[in-house]
Amino acid sequence: MGTVKVTIAVGDPQGRTFEDLEVTVDTGSTFTAVPRELLQRLEVPVMYSAQSELADGSNAPVDIGEAVIRLEGRQFHTQVIFAEEGEPGLLGVVTLEQALLAVDPVAQRLVQTNVLRY
């Protein structure tokens, strides 16, 4: 499967100011990762820190906040990781599911699922 990239709009907690960000869809990532610099510009506060398992199996502390995301015609709050300089922007599974989206591996794009699992 190839890489799926999409543009999301990341907003401040009140949903008044947004900035576009190209991210890679990462179904192995729980939360969406947004550059710390962008989140600080939008005045997104750190809510808490947690340990995160990285792709190479190592662990690292990460800061987590809540931002407003616009994606595929939907706007909603989601938890975001404050990505450090040089780390890629990633669209994680929690955000995908909140937007009722899934990855179509053949077409290499996002598709509406319109299915909730509970």
C-alpha positions in Angstrom: 0.0 0.0 0.0 1.3 3.5 -0.8 1.3 6.6 1.3 -2.0 8.5 1.7 -1.5 12.2 2.3 -4.4 14.7 3.0 -4.7 18.3 4.0 -6.4 19.0 7.3 -7.3 22.4 8.9 -6.1 22.6 12.5 -7.9 25.1 14.6 -7.6 26.7 18.0 -9.7 25.2 20.8 -12.5 27.7 20.1 -12.6 27.0 16.4 -11.9 30.6 15.3 -8.5 30.4 13.7 -7.3 27.6 11.4 -4.1 26.7 9.5 -3.9 24.1 6.8 -1.5 21.2 7.3 -0.6 18.3 5.0 -0.4 15.1 7.0 0.3 11.4 6.3 -2.5 9.1 7.2 -1.1 6.6 9.7 -3.4 3.8 10.8 -0.8 2.7 13.3 -0.9 6.0 15.1 -3.5 6.5 17.8 -3.7 10.3 17.9 -3.1 13.0 15.2 0.4 14.5 15.4 0.7 18.3 14.7 3.9 20.3 14.8 4.3 21.9 18.2 5.1 25.3 16.6 1.7 25.3 14.9 -0.2 24.3 18.0 1.5 27.0 20.0 0.6 29.6 17.4 -3.0 28.5 17.7 -2.7 28.7 21.5 -3.6 25.0 22.0 -2.7 24.2 25.6 -1.0 21.0 26.7 -3.6 19.0 28.7 -1.2 16.2 29.8 1.9 14.2 28.9 2.1 10.5 28.3 4.5 7.8 27.1 4.2 7.0 23.4 5.5 3.9 21.6 7.3 5.0 18.5 7.4 3.2 15.2 10.9 1.7 16.1 9.5 0.2 19.3 11.1 2.8 21.6 9.2 4.9 24.1 9.2 8.7 24.3 7.2 11.3 26.3 4.7 13.3 24.3 2.5 16.3 25.1 -1.2 16.0 24.3 -3.8 18.7 23.8 -7.1 19.2 22.1 -7.6 21.1 18.8 -10.4 21.6 16.3 -9.9 19.7 13.1 -11.6 20.3 9.7 -11.5 17.2 7.6 -13.6 16.0 4.6 -16.4 18.5 5.4 -16.6 17.8 9.1 -15.4 19.9 12.0 -14.7 18.5 15.5 -12.5 18.5 18.5 -9.8 15.8 18.7 -6.8 15.0 20.8 -3.5 15.9 19.2 0.1 15.1 19.9 2.6 18.0 20.0 5.1 16.8 17.3 8.6 18.0 17.8 10.7 19.7 15.1 11.5 17.3 12.3 8.7 14.9 13.1 6.0 14.4 10.4 2.4 15.5 10.7 0.3 12.4 11.1 -3.5 11.7 10.9 -4.2 9.1 13.5 -7.0 6.5 13.9 -8.9 8.4 16.6 -9.4 11.4 14.3 -10.2 9.1 11.3 -12.9 7.4 13.3 -14.3 10.7 14.6 -14.7 11.8 11.0 -16.3 8.4 10.0 -13.4 7.9 7.5 -11.3 4.9 6.5 -8.4 4.3 4.2 -9.1 2.7 0.8 -5.8 0.8 0.2 -6.5 0.2 -3.5 -7.5 3.8 -4.4 -5.0 5.2 -1.8 -7.5 7.7 -0.4 -9.9 8.4 2.4 -13.5 7.1 2.1 -16.6 7.7 4.1 -17.6 4.7 6.3 -20.8 6.0 7.8 -20.5 3.1 10.2 -20.1 3.5 14.0 -18.8 0.6 16.0 -19.9 0.5 19.6 
